[in-house]
Amino acid sequence: MAAAFMTSGRLGFLVRVAPVVLWLMLVGAAQAETLRLVAFGDSLTAGFRLSPGDAFPARLQAALRERGHDVVVSNAGVSGNTATSGLERLERAVPRGTDGVILELGANDALRGLDLALTERALDTIITRLKARGIPVLLAGMWAPSRKGLIYMSDFHALYPRLARKHGIPLYPFFLSGVAGNPSLNLPDRMHPNAAGVEVIVARILPTVENWLAGIRTAEAARPGGG
């Protein structure tokens, strides 16, 4: 009787802990895989007049790896892109096997004073298509310059939170936070960050990116056959 009770107790313990052990194995396996990210944007992503190693994707990849994240961040930034021109090259810029996209577009739309309905429609379509492919998106917001007028500025600023809410995706409110308007962190054109400015962008966006990556890892581990 005692032996049978002990055997039954061991079986009960194994039944209780088996799901936990399996979960930890799946999470560990998912974390062992390299995440392939794409930074998809305009000149702010591309690294206008910077060496490739000083551009946002390269510096973000370095910062994430320093913090223990196994990631590769591809640079899919093209100078001069609007949201609409970004949409036109989406399929080429984001290859199969991409695990996540940091979407940074709209600055040129604001500078040119483009119809915001077109900007929002293009960004909405980009996000929709990426989600349909099962690719998580982190949306990086942008602000319109004050010379465009208060109404345009207000409407433009509201565009990004509205899209983030609609699609249930994380939002980093302003990509140039801490850099915009600071001459020491920008090139002489006062619109594009210099290498020091990129470092500030990376440092500020890093917590948001890490939270986003944690969600990607968790989702991968929970997927049937994940890891």
For each residue, the residues with C-beta under 8 A, 3 or more apart:
1: 4 5
2: 5 6
3: 6 7
4: 1 7 8
5: 1 2 8 9
6: 2 3 9 10
7: 3 4 10 11
8: 4 5 11 12
9: 5 6 12 13
10: 6 7 13 14
11: 7 8 14 15
12: 8 9 15 16
13: 9 10 16 17
14: 10 11 17 18
15: 11 12 18
16: 12 13 19 20
17: 13 14 20 21
18: 14 15 21 22
19: 16 22 23
20: 16 17 23 24
21: 17 18 24 25
22: 18 19 25 26
23: 19 20 26 27 221
24: 20 21 27 28
25: 21 22 28 29 227
26: 22 23 29 30 221 222 226 227
27: 23 24 30 31 217 218 221 227
28: 24 25 31 32 227
29: 25 26 32 33 221 226 227
30: 26 27 33 217 220 221 226 227
31: 27 28 70 217 221
32: 28 29 70 227
33: 29 30 70 220 227
34: 70 71 72
35: 69 70 71 72 99 100 213 216 217
36: 71 72 74 97 98 99 100
37: 71 72 73 74 98 99 100 101 102
38: 73 74 76 93 94 95 98 100 101 102
39: 45 56 57 60 73 74 75 76 77 101 102 104
40: 45 76 77 86 90 93 94 101 102 103 104 105 126
41: 44 45 46 76 77 81 86 102 103 104 105 140
42: 45 46 77 78 79 80 81 82 86 104 105 107 108
43: 46 47 48 77 78 79 80 81 107 192
44: 41 48 56 77 104 107 175 176 192 193
45: 39 40 41 42 55 56 57 75 76 77 102 104
46: 41 42 43 55 75 77 78 79
47: 43 50 51 52 54 55 56 57 58 75 77 198
48: 43 44 79 187 192
49: 187 192
50: 47 54 55 194 195 198
51: 47 54 55
52: 47 55 58 75
53: 58 59
54: 47 50 51 58 59 195 198
55: 45 46 47 50 51 52 58 59 75 77 198
56: 39 44 45 47 59 60 75 77 198 201 202
57: 39 45 47 60 61 73 74 75 77
58: 47 52 53 54 55 61 62 73 75
59: 53 54 55 56 62 63 198 199 202
60: 39 56 57 63 64 73 102 202 205 206 209
61: 57 58 64 65 71 72 73
62: 58 59 65 66
63: 59 60 66 67 202 203 206
64: 60 61 67 69 71 73 206 209 210 213
65: 61 62 68 69 70 71
66: 62 63
67: 63 64 206 210
68: 65
69: 35 64 65 210 213
70: 31 32 33 34 35 65
71: 34 35 36 37 61 64 65 213
72: 34 35 36 37 61
73: 37 38 39 57 58 60 61 64 102
74: 36 37 38 39 57
75: 39 45 46 47 52 55 56 57 58
76: 38 39 40 41 45 93 94
77: 39 40 41 42 43 44 45 46 47 55 56 57 81 104
78: 42 43 46 81 85 86 89
79: 42 43 46 48
80: 42 43 85 108
81: 41 42 43 77 78 85 86 89 105 108
82: 42 85 86 105 106 108 109 112 114 119 122
83: 86 87 105 106 109 118 119 122 123 126
84: 87 88 118 119 122
85: 78 80 81 82 88 89
86: 40 41 42 78 81 82 83 89 90 93 105 122 126
87: 83 84 90 122 125 126
88: 84 85
89: 78 81 85 86 92 93
90: 40 86 87 93 94 126 129 130
91: 94
92: 89
93: 38 40 76 86 89 90
94: 38 40 76 90 91 98 101 130 133 135
95: 38 98
96:
97: 36
98: 36 37 38 94 95 101 135
99: 35 36 37 135 136 216 220
100: 35 36 37 38 135 136 137 138 212 213 216
101: 37 38 39 40 94 98 130 135 136 137 138
102: 37 38 39 40 41 45 60 73 137 138 140 209
103: 40 41 123 126 127 130 137 138 139 140
104: 39 40 41 42 44 45 77 107 140 142 175
105: 40 41 42 81 82 83 86 109 122 123 126 142
106: 82 83 109 110 119 123 141 142 156 159 160
107: 42 43 44 104 110 111 142 175
108: 42 80 81 82 111 112
109: 82 83 105 106 112 114 116 118 119
110: 106 107 113 114 142 143 144 145 148 156
111: 107 108 145 191
112: 82 108 109
113: 110 148 152
114: 82 109 110 118 119
115: 118 119
116: 109 119 120 152 155 156 159
117: 120 121
118: 83 84 109 114 115 121 122
119: 82 83 84 106 109 114 115 116 122 123 156 159
120: 116 117 123 124 159 162 163
121: 117 118 124 125
122: 82 83 84 86 87 105 118 119 125 126
123: 83 103 105 106 119 120 126 127 139 159 163
124: 120 121 127 128 163 166 167
125: 87 121 122 128 129
126: 40 83 86 87 90 103 105 122 123 129 130
127: 103 123 124 130 131 137 139 163 167 169
128: 124 125 131 132 167
129: 90 125 126 132 133
130: 90 94 101 103 126 127 133 135 136 137
131: 127 128 134 135 137 167
132: 128 129
133: 94 129 130
134: 131
135: 94 98 99 100 101 130 131
136: 99 100 101 130 169 212 215 216 219
137: 100 101 102 103 127 130 131 167 169
138: 100 101 102 103 169 170 171 172 208 209 212
139: 103 123 127 160 163 164 169 170 171 172
140: 41 102 103 104 171 172 175 205
141: 106 157 160 161 171 172 173 174 175
142: 104 105 106 107 110 156 160 174 175 176
143: 110 153 156 157 174 176 180
144: 110 148 152 153 156 157
145: 110 111 148 153
146: 153
147:
148: 110 113 144 145 152 153 156
149: 152 153
150: 153 154
151: 154 155
152: 113 116 144 148 149 155 156
153: 143 144 145 146 148 149 150 156 157
154: 150 151 157 158
155: 116 151 152 158 159
156: 106 110 116 119 142 143 144 148 152 153 159
157: 141 143 144 153 154 160
158: 154 155 161 162
159: 106 116 119 120 123 155 156 162 163
160: 106 139 141 142 157 163 164 171 173
161: 141 158 164 165 171 173
162: 120 158 159 165 166
163: 120 123 124 127 139 159 160 166 167 169
164: 139 160 161 167 168 169 170 171
165: 161 162 168
166: 124 162 163
167: 124 127 128 131 137 163 164
168: 164 165
169: 127 136 137 138 139 163 164
170: 138 139 164 208 211 212 215
171: 138 139 140 141 160 161 164
172: 138 139 140 141 175 205 208
173: 141 160 161 177
174: 141 142 143 177 180
175: 44 104 107 140 141 142 172 201 205
176: 44 142 143 179 180 193 201
177: 173 174 180 201 204 205
178: 182 185 200 201 204
179: 176 182 185 186 193 197 200 201
180: 143 174 176 177 186
181: 190
182: 178 179 185 186 197
183: 186 190
184: 196
185: 178 179 182 193 194 196 197 200
186: 179 180 182 183 189 190 191 192 193 194 197
187: 48 49 190 191 192 193 194
188:
189: 186 192
190: 181 183 186 187
191: 111 186 187
192: 43 44 48 49 186 187 189
193: 44 176 179 185 186 187 196 197 198 200 201
194: 50 185 186 187 197 198
195: 50 54 198 199
196: 184 185 193 199 200
197: 179 182 185 186 193 194 200 201
198: 47 50 54 55 56 59 193 194 195 201 202
199: 59 195 196 202 203
200: 178 179 185 193 196 197 203 204
201: 56 175 176 177 178 179 193 197 198 204 205
202: 56 59 60 63 198 199 205 206
203: 63 199 200 206
204: 177 178 200 201
205: 60 140 172 175 177 201 202 208 209
206: 60 63 64 67 202 203 209 210
207: 210 211
208: 138 170 172 205 211 212
209: 60 64 102 138 205 206 212 213
210: 64 67 69 206 207 213 214
211: 170 207 208 214 215
212: 100 136 138 170 208 209 215 216
213: 35 64 69 71 100 209 210 216 217
214: 210 211 217 218
215: 136 170 211 212 218 219
216: 35 99 100 136 212 213 219 220
217: 27 30 31 35 213 214 220 221
218: 27 214 215 221 222
219: 136 215 216 222 223
220: 30 33 99 216 217 223 226 227
221: 23 26 27 29 30 31 217 218 226 227
222: 26 218 219 226
223: 219 220 226
224:
225:
226: 26 29 30 220 221 222 223
227: 25 26 27 28 29 30 32 33 220 221
